[in-house]
Amino acid sequence: MSEETNTTAAADLPPERIAIDPASEYFDAEKLQRGIGIRFKGVVRTNVEEYSIPEGWVRVQAGKTMDRKGRPLTIKLNGPVEAWYEDLGENAPVAKKG
């Protein structure tokens, strides 16, 4: 494999940790725009606020409860986490129609 191929493959992996809260140090709008899919304990989750692959946890909203600053309260769930980009980027294969 060439060095360029390795760089492209690494660029297509989402970060090991990211958050959707703009106040978080792990927030990255550019990466979030591509859409990140999360599988937690073998189930695809769409309500993840933050995740950490190496530490093995996700944060999800705890119902409709809000803190005193108006942000949703979250709970941390432990277990295996997998992440992938929903948008495969510029190098994605184009499906032929017809």
C-alpha positions as CSV (number, residue, x, y, z in Angstrom):
1,M,0.0,0.0,0.0
2,S,1.3,3.5,-0.8
3,E,1.6,6.2,1.8
4,E,-1.2,8.2,0.0
5,T,-3.6,5.2,0.3
6,N,-2.8,4.9,4.1
7,T,-3.6,8.6,4.5
8,T,-6.9,8.3,2.7
9,A,-7.9,5.3,4.7
10,A,-7.0,7.0,8.0
11,A,-9.0,10.1,6.9
12,D,-12.1,8.0,6.4
13,L,-12.2,6.9,10.0
14,P,-14.1,9.1,12.4
15,P,-12.3,10.4,15.5
16,E,-11.9,8.2,18.5
17,R,-13.9,10.7,20.6
18,I,-16.3,13.4,19.5
19,A,-19.2,15.4,21.0
20,I,-22.1,17.3,19.4
21,D,-22.1,20.0,22.1
22,P,-20.3,23.1,20.6
23,A,-19.0,24.0,24.2
24,S,-17.1,20.7,24.4
25,E,-13.4,20.5,23.5
26,Y,-14.2,17.4,21.5
27,F,-16.7,19.2,19.2
28,D,-15.7,19.2,15.4
29,A,-18.3,20.6,13.1
30,E,-16.5,19.6,9.9
31,K,-16.4,15.9,10.9
32,L,-20.0,16.0,12.3
33,Q,-21.3,17.3,8.9
34,R,-20.2,14.1,7.3
35,G,-22.5,12.2,9.6
36,I,-21.1,9.6,12.1
37,G,-22.9,6.3,12.6
38,I,-22.6,4.7,16.0
39,R,-23.0,1.1,17.0
40,F,-23.1,0.5,20.7
41,K,-23.3,-3.0,22.1
42,G,-24.2,-4.3,18.6
43,V,-27.1,-1.9,18.2
44,V,-27.1,1.2,15.9
45,R,-27.8,4.3,18.0
46,T,-29.0,7.6,16.7
47,N,-29.3,9.5,20.0
48,V,-25.6,9.6,21.0
49,E,-24.4,13.0,22.3
50,E,-20.7,12.0,22.7
51,Y,-18.7,8.8,22.5
52,S,-15.2,7.5,23.2
53,I,-14.1,4.4,21.4
54,P,-10.9,3.6,23.4
55,E,-12.6,4.1,26.7
56,G,-15.7,2.2,25.6
57,W,-18.6,4.5,26.4
58,V,-21.3,6.7,24.9
59,R,-23.3,9.6,26.4
60,V,-27.0,9.7,25.6
61,Q,-29.7,12.2,26.7
62,A,-31.6,11.2,29.9
63,G,-35.1,11.7,28.8
64,K,-36.3,15.3,28.4
65,T,-34.6,16.5,31.6
66,M,-32.5,19.7,31.3
67,D,-29.9,21.2,33.5
68,R,-30.1,24.8,34.9
69,K,-28.4,26.1,31.7
70,G,-31.0,24.6,29.4
71,R,-28.7,21.8,28.1
72,P,-30.0,18.2,28.2
73,L,-28.8,16.0,31.0
74,T,-26.9,13.0,29.8
75,I,-25.9,9.5,31.1
76,K,-22.8,7.6,30.4
77,L,-23.3,4.0,29.2
78,N,-20.3,1.6,29.1
79,G,-19.7,-1.0,26.4
80,P,-18.1,-1.6,23.0
81,V,-18.4,1.3,20.6
82,E,-18.0,1.3,16.8
83,A,-18.1,4.4,14.6
84,W,-18.1,5.1,10.9
85,Y,-18.8,8.0,8.5
86,E,-22.3,8.0,7.0
87,D,-20.9,10.1,4.1
88,L,-18.1,8.1,2.6
89,G,-16.4,11.3,1.2
90,E,-15.0,12.0,-2.3
91,N,-13.5,8.5,-2.8
92,A,-16.8,6.7,-2.3
93,P,-17.7,4.3,-5.1
94,V,-20.6,5.5,-7.2
95,A,-23.5,3.0,-7.6
96,K,-24.7,2.5,-11.1
97,K,-28.4,2.8,-11.8
98,G,-30.4,0.7,-14.1
